[in-house]
Amino acid sequence: MAPSLGIIVTRGAVGAVIHAAGDDPVMVESPSVMPSDTNGAGDTFCGVLAALLTEGWALHDAAEMACKAGAIACLSIGAQSGMPTRDILTAH
């Protein structure tokens, strides 16, 4: 079966909204953090989302983890150095 069409709108510190075809929009909240640098947070979100979807995660679960990863990425200075590893992501 082909996946349903839709989009995810990222909303920074607020989280993201999943707009899947035929469904009501679903808000995915982001953990609250005191950011040091937001560079790379969106890239982190997209990378984690893509990786988890490729692994077969459900869209909502993958988006929750991607929001968490984006928030963690804001805790360090620099886009690349802020991206959490899987170990860091699962430890939080």
Biopython code that builds the backbone (N, CA, C, O; Angstrom):
import numpy as np
from Bio.PDB.StructureBuilder import StructureBuilder

atoms = [
    (1, "MET", "N", (0.841, -1.172, 0.000)),
    (1, "MET", "CA", (0.000, 0.000, 0.000)),
    (1, "MET", "C", (0.890, 1.239, 0.000)),
    (1, "MET", "O", (1.863, 1.303, 0.751)),
    (2, "ALA", "N", (0.569, 2.205, -0.821)),
    (2, "ALA", "CA", (1.338, 3.447, -0.900)),
    (2, "ALA", "C", (1.050, 4.310, 0.317)),
    (2, "ALA", "O", (-0.079, 4.339, 0.806)),
    (3, "PRO", "N", (2.085, 5.030, 0.823)),
    (3, "PRO", "CA", (1.850, 5.899, 1.975)),
    (3, "PRO", "C", (0.917, 7.044, 1.608)),
    (3, "PRO", "O", (0.881, 7.483, 0.459)),
    (4, "SER", "N", (0.153, 7.529, 2.608)),
    (4, "SER", "CA", (-0.729, 8.666, 2.347)),
    (4, "SER", "C", (0.106, 9.930, 2.197)),
    (4, "SER", "O", (1.186, 10.053, 2.776)),
    (5, "LEU", "N", (-0.409, 10.856, 1.416)),
    (5, "LEU", "CA", (0.294, 12.100, 1.198)),
    (5, "LEU", "C", (0.028, 13.056, 2.348)),
    (5, "LEU", "O", (-1.029, 13.005, 2.977)),
    (6, "GLY", "N", (0.961, 13.901, 2.614)),
    (6, "GLY", "CA", (0.800, 14.877, 3.673)),
    (6, "GLY", "C", (2.054, 15.708, 3.827)),
    (6, "GLY", "O", (3.026, 15.542, 3.089)),
    (7, "ILE", "N", (2.017, 16.598, 4.792)),
    (7, "ILE", "CA", (3.178, 17.440, 5.083)),
    (7, "ILE", "C", (3.339, 17.547, 6.601)),
    (7, "ILE", "O", (2.406, 17.303, 7.366)),
    (8, "ILE", "N", (4.546, 17.918, 7.004)),
    (8, "ILE", "CA", (4.813, 18.252, 8.395)),
    (8, "ILE", "C", (5.309, 19.684, 8.403)),
    (8, "ILE", "O", (6.256, 20.032, 7.697)),
    (9, "VAL", "N", (4.664, 20.508, 9.206)),
    (9, "VAL", "CA", (5.072, 21.902, 9.353)),
    (9, "VAL", "C", (5.825, 22.015, 10.675)),
    (9, "VAL", "O", (5.263, 21.769, 11.742)),
    (10, "THR", "N", (7.105, 22.389, 10.594)),
    (10, "THR", "CA", (7.866, 22.582, 11.820)),
    (10, "THR", "C", (7.580, 23.983, 12.346)),
    (10, "THR", "O", (7.430, 24.936, 11.582)),
    (11, "ARG", "N", (7.507, 24.081, 13.678)),
    (11, "ARG", "CA", (7.141, 25.347, 14.304)),
    (11, "ARG", "C", (8.117, 25.731, 15.410)),
    (11, "ARG", "O", (7.732, 26.328, 16.415)),
    (12, "GLY", "N", (9.400, 25.376, 15.209)),
    (12, "GLY", "CA", (10.425, 25.762, 16.161)),
    (12, "GLY", "C", (10.170, 25.207, 17.549)),
    (12, "GLY", "O", (9.902, 24.018, 17.719)),
    (13, "ALA", "N", (10.258, 26.086, 18.542)),
    (13, "ALA", "CA", (10.108, 25.666, 19.941)),
    (13, "ALA", "C", (8.735, 25.096, 20.243)),
    (13, "ALA", "O", (8.571, 24.383, 21.233)),
    (14, "VAL", "N", (7.754, 25.392, 19.417)),
    (14, "VAL", "CA", (6.396, 24.894, 19.637)),
    (14, "VAL", "C", (6.295, 23.415, 19.273)),
    (14, "VAL", "O", (5.526, 22.682, 19.894)),
    (15, "GLY", "N", (7.051, 22.969, 18.287)),
    (15, "GLY", "CA", (7.017, 21.585, 17.835)),
    (15, "GLY", "C", (6.746, 21.481, 16.360)),
    (15, "GLY", "O", (7.383, 22.163, 15.557)),
    (16, "ALA", "N", (5.807, 20.637, 15.994)),
    (16, "ALA", "CA", (5.481, 20.417, 14.587)),
    (16, "ALA", "C", (4.010, 20.018, 14.466)),
    (16, "ALA", "O", (3.394, 19.554, 15.425)),
    (17, "VAL", "N", (3.472, 20.206, 13.278)),
    (17, "VAL", "CA", (2.094, 19.802, 13.006)),
    (17, "VAL", "C", (2.117, 18.842, 11.820)),
    (17, "VAL", "O", (2.662, 19.150, 10.761)),
    (18, "ILE", "N", (1.512, 17.674, 12.025)),
    (18, "ILE", "CA", (1.400, 16.682, 10.957)),
    (18, "ILE", "C", (0.074, 16.901, 10.249)),
    (18, "ILE", "O", (-0.984, 16.873, 10.878)),
    (19, "HIS", "N", (0.130, 17.120, 8.945)),
    (19, "HIS", "CA", (-1.060, 17.257, 8.113)),
    (19, "HIS", "C", (-1.058, 16.068, 7.152)),
    (19, "HIS", "O", (-0.494, 16.151, 6.061)),
    (20, "ALA", "N", (-1.684, 14.970, 7.552)),
    (20, "ALA", "CA", (-1.751, 13.780, 6.711)),
    (20, "ALA", "C", (-3.064, 13.788, 5.934)),
    (20, "ALA", "O", (-4.101, 14.202, 6.452)),
    (21, "ALA", "N", (-3.009, 13.335, 4.716)),
    (21, "ALA", "CA", (-4.185, 13.326, 3.850)),
    (21, "ALA", "C", (-5.337, 12.581, 4.520)),
    (21, "ALA", "O", (-5.179, 11.443, 4.963)),
    (22, "GLY", "N", (-6.489, 13.232, 4.587)),
    (22, "GLY", "CA", (-7.683, 12.610, 5.125)),
    (22, "GLY", "C", (-7.802, 12.629, 6.636)),
    (22, "GLY", "O", (-8.798, 12.151, 7.181)),
    (23, "ASP", "N", (-6.804, 13.172, 7.327)),
    (23, "ASP", "CA", (-6.830, 13.217, 8.794)),
    (23, "ASP", "C", (-6.813, 14.661, 9.275)),
    (23, "ASP", "O", (-6.376, 15.560, 8.556)),
    (24, "ASP", "N", (-7.291, 14.875, 10.495)),
    (24, "ASP", "CA", (-7.171, 16.188, 11.116)),
    (24, "ASP", "C", (-5.703, 16.447, 11.439)),
    (24, "ASP", "O", (-4.955, 15.504, 11.696)),
    (25, "PRO", "N", (-5.279, 17.721, 11.431)),
    (25, "PRO", "CA", (-3.896, 18.036, 11.815)),
    (25, "PRO", "C", (-3.603, 17.556, 13.237)),
    (25, "PRO", "O", (-4.463, 17.621, 14.115)),
    (26, "VAL", "N", (-2.390, 17.078, 13.448)),
    (26, "VAL", "CA", (-1.969, 16.581, 14.755)),
    (26, "VAL", "C", (-0.746, 17.369, 15.208)),
    (26, "VAL", "O", (0.260, 17.428, 14.501)),
    (27, "MET", "N", (-0.837, 17.978, 16.396)),
    (27, "MET", "CA", (0.270, 18.736, 16.960)),
    (27, "MET", "C", (1.222, 17.795, 17.693)),
    (27, "MET", "O", (0.796, 16.934, 18.462)),
    (28, "VAL", "N", (2.505, 17.974, 17.441)),
    (28, "VAL", "CA", (3.542, 17.235, 18.153)),
    (28, "VAL", "C", (4.363, 18.277, 18.901)),
    (28, "VAL", "O", (5.016, 19.120, 18.285)),
    (29, "GLU", "N", (4.331, 18.219, 20.225)),
    (29, "GLU", "CA", (5.024, 19.229, 21.019)),
    (29, "GLU", "C", (6.517, 18.953, 21.098)),
    (29, "GLU", "O", (6.972, 17.810, 21.038)),
    (30, "SER", "N", (7.257, 20.041, 21.234)),
    (30, "SER", "CA", (8.695, 19.947, 21.425)),
    (30, "SER", "C", (9.015, 20.118, 22.898)),
    (30, "SER", "O", (8.359, 20.906, 23.578)),
    (31, "PRO", "N", (10.012, 19.397, 23.411)),
    (31, "PRO", "CA", (10.413, 19.617, 24.796)),
    (31, "PRO", "C", (10.884, 21.060, 24.992)),
    (31, "PRO", "O", (11.465, 21.659, 24.087)),
    (32, "SER", "N", (10.633, 21.601, 26.156)),
    (32, "SER", "CA", (11.049, 22.965, 26.466)),
    (32, "SER", "C", (12.513, 22.964, 26.908)),
    (32, "SER", "O", (12.895, 22.238, 27.827)),
    (33, "VAL", "N", (13.321, 23.783, 26.244)),
    (33, "VAL", "CA", (14.740, 23.909, 26.589)),
    (33, "VAL", "C", (15.128, 25.387, 26.594)),
    (33, "VAL", "O", (14.424, 26.227, 26.034)),
    (34, "MET", "N", (16.240, 25.685, 27.223)),
    (34, "MET", "CA", (16.834, 27.024, 27.150)),
    (34, "MET", "C", (17.920, 26.953, 26.080)),
    (34, "MET", "O", (19.028, 26.494, 26.358)),
    (35, "PRO", "N", (17.616, 27.403, 24.852)),
    (35, "PRO", "CA", (18.551, 27.215, 23.749)),
    (35, "PRO", "C", (19.816, 28.063, 23.872)),
    (35, "PRO", "O", (19.786, 29.206, 24.329)),
    (36, "SER", "N", (20.923, 27.462, 23.450)),
    (36, "SER", "CA", (22.185, 28.175, 23.317)),
    (36, "SER", "C", (22.369, 28.640, 21.881)),
    (36, "SER", "O", (22.932, 29.707, 21.634)),
    (37, "ASP", "N", (21.888, 27.829, 20.926)),
    (37, "ASP", "CA", (22.057, 28.113, 19.507)),
    (37, "ASP", "C", (21.044, 27.265, 18.732)),
    (37, "ASP", "O", (21.035, 26.040, 18.854)),
    (38, "THR", "N", (20.204, 27.911, 17.948)),
    (38, "THR", "CA", (19.180, 27.163, 17.210)),
    (38, "THR", "C", (19.635, 26.742, 15.807)),
    (38, "THR", "O", (18.877, 26.095, 15.084)),
    (39, "ASN", "N", (20.856, 27.099, 15.419)),
    (39, "ASN", "CA", (21.357, 26.671, 14.107)),
    (39, "ASN", "C", (21.390, 25.147, 14.038)),
    (39, "ASN", "O", (21.945, 24.494, 14.921)),
    (40, "GLY", "N", (20.812, 24.600, 13.018)),
    (40, "GLY", "CA", (20.835, 23.162, 12.804)),
    (40, "GLY", "C", (19.675, 22.404, 13.411)),
    (40, "GLY", "O", (19.546, 21.201, 13.186)),
    (41, "ALA", "N", (18.816, 23.081, 14.183)),
    (41, "ALA", "CA", (17.697, 22.374, 14.810)),
    (41, "ALA", "C", (16.747, 21.795, 13.763)),
    (41, "ALA", "O", (16.311, 20.651, 13.889)),
    (42, "GLY", "N", (16.429, 22.566, 12.745)),
    (42, "GLY", "CA", (15.544, 22.088, 11.684)),
    (42, "GLY", "C", (16.169, 20.966, 10.880)),
    (42, "GLY", "O", (15.492, 20.008, 10.508)),
    (43, "ASP", "N", (17.459, 21.084, 10.610)),
    (43, "ASP", "CA", (18.168, 20.024, 9.891)),
    (43, "ASP", "C", (18.193, 18.749, 10.719)),
    (43, "ASP", "O", (18.032, 17.650, 10.190)),
    (44, "THR", "N", (18.396, 18.906, 12.022)),
    (44, "THR", "CA", (18.379, 17.749, 12.917)),
    (44, "THR", "C", (17.007, 17.089, 12.893)),
    (44, "THR", "O", (16.904, 15.867, 12.790)),
    (45, "PHE", "N", (15.950, 17.900, 12.988)),
    (45, "PHE", "CA", (14.586, 17.371, 12.936)),
    (45, "PHE", "C", (14.400, 16.552, 11.662)),
    (45, "PHE", "O", (13.948, 15.409, 11.721)),
    (46, "CYS", "N", (14.739, 17.121, 10.523)),
    (46, "CYS", "CA", (14.524, 16.435, 9.237)),
    (46, "CYS", "C", (15.344, 15.157, 9.123)),
    (46, "CYS", "O", (14.854, 14.142, 8.629)),
    (47, "GLY", "N", (16.584, 15.205, 9.577)),
    (47, "GLY", "CA", (17.441, 14.026, 9.499)),
    (47, "GLY", "C", (16.945, 12.889, 10.363)),
    (47, "GLY", "O", (16.914, 11.737, 9.930)),
    (48, "VAL", "N", (16.555, 13.213, 11.594)),
    (48, "VAL", "CA", (16.047, 12.185, 12.505)),
    (48, "VAL", "C", (14.717, 11.641, 11.990)),
    (48, "VAL", "O", (14.494, 10.430, 12.007)),
    (49, "LEU", "N", (13.843, 12.519, 11.536)),
    (49, "LEU", "CA", (12.558, 12.069, 10.990)),
    (49, "LEU", "C", (12.774, 11.111, 9.822)),
    (49, "LEU", "O", (12.169, 10.040, 9.781)),
    (50, "ALA", "N", (13.624, 11.484, 8.880)),
    (50, "ALA", "CA", (13.880, 10.629, 7.711)),
    (50, "ALA", "C", (14.484, 9.290, 8.120)),
    (50, "ALA", "O", (14.082, 8.243, 7.612)),
    (51, "ALA", "N", (15.447, 9.324, 9.036)),
    (51, "ALA", "CA", (16.096, 8.080, 9.467)),
    (51, "ALA", "C", (15.099, 7.144, 10.133)),
    (51, "ALA", "O", (15.085, 5.946, 9.852)),
    (52, "LEU", "N", (14.265, 7.687, 11.013)),
    (52, "LEU", "CA", (13.314, 6.834, 11.731)),
    (52, "LEU", "C", (12.209, 6.302, 10.824)),
    (52, "LEU", "O", (11.777, 5.159, 10.977)),
    (53, "LEU", "N", (11.754, 7.121, 9.886)),
    (53, "LEU", "CA", (10.753, 6.633, 8.927)),
    (53, "LEU", "C", (11.339, 5.512, 8.069)),
    (53, "LEU", "O", (10.652, 4.541, 7.750)),
    (54, "THR", "N", (12.606, 5.653, 7.702)),
    (54, "THR", "CA", (13.281, 4.614, 6.922)),
    (54, "THR", "C", (13.375, 3.318, 7.714)),
    (54, "THR", "O", (13.339, 2.226, 7.146)),
    (55, "GLU", "N", (13.497, 3.450, 9.044)),
    (55, "GLU", "CA", (13.556, 2.268, 9.911)),
    (55, "GLU", "C", (12.178, 1.656, 10.169)),
    (55, "GLU", "O", (12.074, 0.605, 10.803)),
    (56, "GLY", "N", (11.121, 2.309, 9.681)),
    (56, "GLY", "CA", (9.784, 1.761, 9.830)),
    (56, "GLY", "C", (8.978, 2.328, 10.984)),
    (56, "GLY", "O", (7.905, 1.809, 11.294)),
    (57, "TRP", "N", (9.472, 3.391, 11.634)),
    (57, "TRP", "CA", (8.715, 4.013, 12.726)),
    (57, "TRP", "C", (7.426, 4.615, 12.190)),
    (57, "TRP", "O", (7.361, 5.033, 11.034)),
    (58, "ALA", "N", (6.413, 4.657, 13.026)),
    (58, "ALA", "CA", (5.166, 5.350, 12.700)),
    (58, "ALA", "C", (5.453, 6.853, 12.621)),
    (58, "ALA", "O", (6.326, 7.363, 13.323)),
    (59, "LEU", "N", (4.720, 7.544, 11.772)),
    (59, "LEU", "CA", (4.966, 8.968, 11.541)),
    (59, "LEU", "C", (4.911, 9.783, 12.828)),
    (59, "LEU", "O", (5.813, 10.583, 13.080)),
    (60, "HIS", "N", (3.890, 9.604, 13.639)),
    (60, "HIS", "CA", (3.762, 10.392, 14.864)),
    (60, "HIS", "C", (4.921, 10.123, 15.828)),
    (60, "HIS", "O", (5.471, 11.056, 16.412)),
    (61, "ASP", "N", (5.288, 8.861, 15.992)),
    (61, "ASP", "CA", (6.395, 8.511, 16.884)),
    (61, "ASP", "C", (7.714, 9.097, 16.376)),
    (61, "ASP", "O", (8.517, 9.608, 17.157)),
    (62, "ALA", "N", (7.926, 9.017, 15.068)),
    (62, "ALA", "CA", (9.145, 9.570, 14.472)),
    (62, "ALA", "C", (9.181, 11.084, 14.636)),
    (62, "ALA", "O", (10.238, 11.653, 14.910)),
    (63, "ALA", "N", (8.041, 11.739, 14.471)),
    (63, "ALA", "CA", (7.984, 13.193, 14.623)),
    (63, "ALA", "C", (8.239, 13.608, 16.071)),
    (63, "ALA", "O", (8.887, 14.625, 16.317)),
    (64, "GLU", "N", (7.735, 12.833, 17.029)),
    (64, "GLU", "CA", (8.018, 13.129, 18.439)),
    (64, "GLU", "C", (9.505, 13.046, 18.732)),
    (64, "GLU", "O", (10.059, 13.921, 19.397)),
    (65, "MET", "N", (10.151, 12.003, 18.241)),
    (65, "MET", "CA", (11.590, 11.846, 18.469)),
    (65, "MET", "C", (12.372, 12.928, 17.722)),
    (65, "MET", "O", (13.388, 13.411, 18.222)),
    (66, "ALA", "N", (11.915, 13.306, 16.545)),
    (66, "ALA", "CA", (12.579, 14.367, 15.777)),
    (66, "ALA", "C", (12.473, 15.708, 16.495)),
    (66, "ALA", "O", (13.428, 16.486, 16.497)),
    (67, "CYS", "N", (11.317, 15.987, 17.105)),
    (67, "CYS", "CA", (11.168, 17.219, 17.903)),
    (67, "CYS", "C", (12.124, 17.201, 19.085)),
    (67, "CYS", "O", (12.746, 18.214, 19.404)),
    (68, "LYS", "N", (12.239, 16.064, 19.725)),
    (68, "LYS", "CA", (13.160, 15.911, 20.853)),
    (68, "LYS", "C", (14.599, 16.156, 20.387)),
    (68, "LYS", "O", (15.362, 16.846, 21.064)),
    (69, "ALA", "N", (14.966, 15.598, 19.244)),
    (69, "ALA", "CA", (16.318, 15.771, 18.707)),
    (69, "ALA", "C", (16.585, 17.235, 18.363)),
    (69, "ALA", "O", (17.669, 17.751, 18.637)),
    (70, "GLY", "N", (15.601, 17.901, 17.764)),
    (70, "GLY", "CA", (15.764, 19.313, 17.436)),
    (70, "GLY", "C", (15.967, 20.162, 18.679)),
    (70, "GLY", "O", (16.771, 21.094, 18.676)),
    (71, "ALA", "N", (15.239, 19.842, 19.741)),
    (71, "ALA", "CA", (15.393, 20.577, 20.992)),
    (71, "ALA", "C", (16.782, 20.346, 21.590)),
    (71, "ALA", "O", (17.424, 21.292, 22.047)),
    (72, "ILE", "N", (17.244, 19.103, 21.589)),
    (72, "ILE", "CA", (18.570, 18.788, 22.113)),
    (72, "ILE", "C", (19.649, 19.495, 21.304)),
    (72, "ILE", "O", (20.657, 19.935, 21.857)),
    (73, "ALA", "N", (19.440, 19.606, 19.995)),
    (73, "ALA", "CA", (20.419, 20.272, 19.128)),
    (73, "ALA", "C", (20.619, 21.731, 19.510)),
    (73, "ALA", "O", (21.673, 22.303, 19.234)),
    (74, "CYS", "N", (19.624, 22.338, 20.138)),
    (74, "CYS", "CA", (19.708, 23.751, 20.533)),
    (74, "CYS", "C", (20.535, 23.970, 21.792)),
    (74, "CYS", "O", (20.792, 25.113, 22.170)),
    (75, "LEU", "N", (20.950, 22.907, 22.435)),
    (75, "LEU", "CA", (21.668, 23.029, 23.699)),
    (75, "LEU", "C", (23.169, 23.244, 23.526)),
    (75, "LEU", "O", (23.864, 23.551, 24.494)),
    (76, "SER", "N", (23.676, 23.085, 22.298)),
    (76, "SER", "CA", (25.097, 23.257, 22.016)),
    (76, "SER", "C", (25.293, 24.338, 20.968)),
    (76, "SER", "O", (24.385, 24.647, 20.197)),
    (77, "ILE", "N", (26.478, 24.904, 20.950)),
    (77, "ILE", "CA", (26.820, 25.912, 19.948)),
    (77, "ILE", "C", (27.264, 25.195, 18.675)),
    (77, "ILE", "O", (28.088, 24.282, 18.724)),
    (78, "GLY", "N", (26.713, 25.615, 17.538)),
    (78, "GLY", "CA", (27.095, 25.051, 16.250)),
    (78, "GLY", "C", (26.104, 24.017, 15.751)),
    (78, "GLY", "O", (25.565, 23.222, 16.521)),
    (79, "ALA", "N", (25.876, 24.046, 14.451)),
    (79, "ALA", "CA", (24.887, 23.153, 13.852)),
    (79, "ALA", "C", (25.298, 21.689, 13.943)),
    (79, "ALA", "O", (24.519, 20.850, 14.396)),
    (80, "GLN", "N", (26.504, 21.382, 13.521)),
    (80, "GLN", "CA", (26.918, 19.986, 13.483)),
    (80, "GLN", "C", (27.195, 19.445, 14.888)),
    (80, "GLN", "O", (26.809, 18.319, 15.200)),
    (81, "SER", "N", (27.845, 20.217, 15.717)),
    (81, "SER", "CA", (28.187, 19.728, 17.053)),
    (81, "SER", "C", (26.952, 19.558, 17.938)),
    (81, "SER", "O", (26.993, 18.816, 18.919)),
    (82, "GLY", "N", (25.855, 20.239, 17.600)),
    (82, "GLY", "CA", (24.644, 20.132, 18.394)),
    (82, "GLY", "C", (23.792, 18.928, 18.074)),
    (82, "GLY", "O", (22.938, 18.548, 18.875)),
    (83, "MET", "N", (24.003, 18.314, 16.918)),
    (83, "MET", "CA", (23.161, 17.173, 16.536)),
    (83, "MET", "C", (23.424, 15.991, 17.464)),
    (83, "MET", "O", (24.557, 15.523, 17.565)),
    (84, "PRO", "N", (22.384, 15.507, 18.142)),
    (84, "PRO", "CA", (22.588, 14.413, 19.100)),
    (84, "PRO", "C", (22.802, 13.077, 18.400)),
    (84, "PRO", "O", (22.243, 12.821, 17.333)),
    (85, "THR", "N", (23.610, 12.242, 19.012)),
    (85, "THR", "CA", (23.756, 10.871, 18.540)),
    (85, "THR", "C", (22.530, 10.087, 19.005)),
    (85, "THR", "O", (21.751, 10.576, 19.824)),
    (86, "ARG", "N", (22.365, 8.899, 18.494)),
    (86, "ARG", "CA", (21.239, 8.060, 18.926)),
    (86, "ARG", "C", (21.346, 7.760, 20.418)),
    (86, "ARG", "O", (20.329, 7.726, 21.111)),
    (87, "ASP", "N", (22.553, 7.543, 20.923)),
    (87, "ASP", "CA", (22.725, 7.276, 22.354)),
    (87, "ASP", "C", (22.269, 8.448, 23.199)),
    (87, "ASP", "O", (21.592, 8.256, 24.209)),
    (88, "ILE", "N", (22.628, 9.655, 22.803)),
    (88, "ILE", "CA", (22.209, 10.851, 23.540)),
    (88, "ILE", "C", (20.694, 11.007, 23.450)),
    (88, "ILE", "O", (20.035, 11.315, 24.443)),
    (89, "LEU", "N", (20.151, 10.796, 22.268)),
    (89, "LEU", "CA", (18.720, 10.955, 22.052)),
    (89, "LEU", "C", (17.912, 9.986, 22.896)),
    (89, "LEU", "O", (16.900, 10.377, 23.479)),
    (90, "THR", "N", (18.328, 8.749, 22.972)),
    (90, "THR", "CA", (17.576, 7.766, 23.736)),
    (90, "THR", "C", (17.809, 7.896, 25.240)),
    (90, "THR", "O", (17.004, 7.400, 26.029)),
    (91, "ALA", "N", (18.890, 8.552, 25.650)),
    (91, "ALA", "CA", (19.173, 8.729, 27.075)),
    (91, "ALA", "C", (18.308, 9.824, 27.692)),
    (91, "ALA", "O", (18.106, 9.845, 28.906)),
    (92, "HIS", "N", (17.802, 10.723, 26.870)),
    (92, "HIS", "CA", (16.987, 11.836, 27.397)),
    (92, "HIS", "C", (15.536, 11.464, 27.482)),
    (92, "HIS", "O", (14.713, 12.278, 27.902)),
]
sb = StructureBuilder()
sb.init_structure("model")
sb.init_model(0)
sb.init_chain("A")
sb.init_seg("    ")
for serial, (resi, resn, name, xyz) in enumerate(atoms, 1):
    if name == "N":
        sb.init_residue(resn, " ", resi, " ")
    sb.init_atom(name, np.array(xyz, "f"), 0.0, 1.0, " ", f" {name:<3s}", serial, name[0])
structure = sb.get_structure()
